[in-house]
Amino acid sequence: MLLLSTLLAWLVTDGLLNQLVPYAPSDWVQTICLLILAFVATFICFDQTENIVTRTSGEEIKLSIKFNVLLALVYSTAMLLTKATMLDSRYFTLAVPLINFVLLPIAHGLLKRSLLQIQSQSGLESLVGLVTTQDRAELLINELQRDWSSASAAWQFWKPRLRRLAPHWPVFR
């Protein structure tokens, strides 16, 4: 997303507005590195455990505003601290977060739709595989039987297979 935002910011500021001075390749490398650093630093500041599928579009827009304001602040600070040459291009410095502000909710919406579509099409089920040694298997089986509600699918799957492996276990009598 950051790459697309940077590319679109360059096209807008240089191509449409004609406001970008020709910079040296080293200036572009420095700017891209600072953008990546600012993006990673901003990304780390947000809750990564939040479920993207359950967020509403209003929450997506609020998240995008927060993220991109922080991105602009971190990026501008990094440009100031390193005395980057491209700091002269205020249009480009502002264009990247502004374009990212628009693209972020769109990308999250597309990701959410594809995740929901994959989930509904594939009929995802929760299967758990258990690997244990023979001396611990009986204890594991007893534990699964005791907490039947959470492990019923796994137990129904493994019980016939375990019965064939160890018919002498008391749990199968």
C-alpha positions as CSV (number, residue, x, y, z in Angstrom):
1,M,0.0,0.0,0.0
2,L,2.8,2.4,0.8
3,L,4.5,1.7,-2.5
4,L,1.3,2.5,-4.4
5,S,0.7,5.6,-2.3
6,T,4.3,6.8,-3.0
7,L,3.9,6.1,-6.7
8,L,0.6,7.9,-6.9
9,A,2.0,10.8,-4.8
10,W,4.9,11.1,-7.3
11,L,2.5,11.0,-10.2
12,V,0.3,13.7,-8.7
13,T,3.0,16.1,-7.5
14,D,5.3,15.7,-10.5
15,G,3.0,14.8,-13.3
16,L,-0.2,16.7,-12.6
17,L,0.9,19.6,-10.4
18,N,4.5,19.8,-11.8
19,Q,5.7,20.8,-8.3
20,L,8.5,18.2,-7.8
21,V,12.0,19.4,-8.5
22,P,14.3,16.8,-10.1
23,Y,16.1,15.1,-7.2
24,A,19.1,12.9,-7.3
25,P,18.6,9.1,-7.0
26,S,20.3,9.2,-3.5
27,D,17.6,11.7,-2.4
28,W,14.9,9.3,-3.6
29,V,16.5,6.3,-1.8
30,Q,16.7,8.4,1.4
31,T,13.1,9.4,1.1
32,I,11.8,5.9,0.4
33,C,13.9,4.5,3.3
34,L,12.4,7.2,5.6
35,L,8.9,6.4,4.4
36,I,9.4,2.7,5.1
37,L,10.8,3.5,8.5
38,A,7.9,5.8,9.3
39,F,5.4,3.3,8.1
40,V,6.8,0.5,10.2
41,A,7.1,2.7,13.3
42,T,3.4,3.8,12.8
43,F,2.3,0.2,12.1
44,I,3.8,-1.0,15.4
45,C,1.8,1.6,17.3
46,F,-1.6,0.1,16.4
47,D,-3.4,-3.0,17.8
48,Q,-2.5,-5.9,15.6
49,T,-4.9,-8.3,17.3
50,E,-8.0,-6.5,16.1
51,N,-10.1,-8.6,13.7
52,I,-10.3,-6.8,10.4
53,V,-13.5,-8.6,9.4
54,T,-15.5,-7.2,12.3
55,R,-14.6,-3.6,11.8
56,T,-17.2,-1.3,10.3
57,S,-16.5,1.1,7.5
58,G,-16.7,4.0,10.0
59,E,-14.0,2.3,12.1
60,E,-11.9,1.8,9.0
61,I,-12.0,5.5,8.2
62,K,-11.2,6.5,11.8
63,L,-8.3,4.0,11.8
64,S,-7.1,5.4,8.5
65,I,-7.2,9.0,9.8
66,K,-5.3,8.1,12.9
67,F,-2.7,6.0,11.0
68,N,-2.0,8.5,8.4
69,V,-1.8,11.5,10.7
70,L,0.7,9.6,12.8
71,L,2.5,8.5,9.6
72,A,2.8,12.1,8.4
73,L,4.1,13.2,11.8
74,V,6.7,10.4,12.0
75,Y,7.8,10.9,8.4
76,S,8.1,14.7,8.7
77,T,10.1,14.3,11.9
78,A,12.4,11.8,10.3
79,M,12.9,14.1,7.3
80,L,13.7,17.0,9.6
81,L,16.1,15.0,11.8
82,T,18.0,13.7,8.8
83,K,17.9,17.1,7.0
84,A,16.6,15.3,3.9
85,T,16.8,17.2,0.6
86,M,13.3,16.2,-0.3
87,L,11.9,18.0,2.7
88,D,11.8,21.0,0.3
89,S,8.9,19.2,-1.5
90,R,6.1,19.8,0.9
91,Y,3.6,18.6,-1.7
92,F,5.1,15.2,-1.9
93,T,5.5,15.0,1.9
94,L,1.8,15.6,2.4
95,A,0.6,13.7,-0.7
96,V,1.9,10.3,0.5
97,P,-0.2,10.2,3.7
98,L,-3.2,11.8,2.0
99,I,-3.3,9.3,-0.8
100,N,-2.6,6.5,1.7
101,F,-5.6,7.8,3.7
102,V,-7.9,7.1,0.7
103,L,-6.3,3.8,-0.3
104,L,-6.1,2.2,3.2
105,P,-9.9,1.8,3.8
106,I,-10.3,0.7,0.2
107,A,-7.6,-2.0,0.6
108,H,-9.0,-3.1,3.9
109,G,-12.5,-3.4,2.4
110,L,-11.2,-5.5,-0.4
111,L,-9.2,-7.7,2.0
112,K,-12.3,-8.1,4.2
113,R,-14.5,-9.1,1.3
114,S,-12.0,-11.6,0.0
115,L,-11.5,-13.1,3.5
116,L,-15.3,-13.5,4.0
117,Q,-15.6,-14.9,0.5
118,I,-12.9,-17.5,1.0
119,Q,-14.4,-18.5,4.4
120,S,-17.9,-19.0,2.9
121,Q,-16.7,-20.8,-0.2
122,S,-14.3,-23.2,1.4
123,G,-16.5,-24.3,4.3
124,L,-13.7,-23.8,6.8
125,E,-13.9,-26.0,9.7
126,S,-11.8,-26.2,12.8
127,L,-9.8,-29.4,12.8
128,V,-7.2,-30.1,15.4
129,G,-4.5,-32.8,15.0
130,L,-3.0,-34.3,18.1
131,V,0.3,-36.0,18.3
132,T,1.4,-37.7,21.5
133,T,3.3,-40.7,22.7
134,Q,1.6,-44.0,23.7
135,D,2.2,-43.5,27.4
136,R,0.4,-40.1,27.4
137,A,-2.4,-41.0,25.0
138,E,-4.7,-42.4,27.6
139,L,-4.4,-39.2,29.7
140,L,-5.1,-37.1,26.6
141,I,-8.1,-39.2,25.6
142,N,-9.5,-38.8,29.1
143,E,-9.0,-35.0,28.9
144,L,-10.8,-34.9,25.6
145,Q,-13.7,-36.9,27.0
146,R,-14.0,-34.7,30.0
147,D,-14.2,-31.5,28.0
148,W,-16.5,-32.9,25.3
149,S,-18.1,-29.6,24.2
150,S,-14.9,-28.0,22.9
151,A,-13.3,-31.2,21.5
152,S,-16.3,-33.2,20.2
153,A,-15.4,-32.8,16.5
154,A,-11.8,-33.8,17.2
155,W,-12.8,-36.7,19.4
156,Q,-15.3,-38.0,16.8
157,F,-12.5,-37.8,14.2
158,W,-9.8,-39.5,16.3
159,K,-11.7,-42.0,18.3
160,P,-12.0,-44.7,15.6
161,R,-8.4,-44.3,14.6
162,L,-7.2,-44.5,18.1
163,R,-9.4,-47.5,18.8
164,R,-7.7,-49.4,15.9
165,L,-4.2,-48.5,17.3
166,A,-4.9,-49.4,20.9
167,P,-8.0,-51.5,21.4
168,H,-6.9,-52.6,24.8
169,W,-7.1,-49.1,26.4
170,P,-9.9,-48.9,29.0
171,V,-11.4,-45.9,27.3
172,F,-12.6,-48.0,24.4
173,R,-14.1,-50.9,26.4
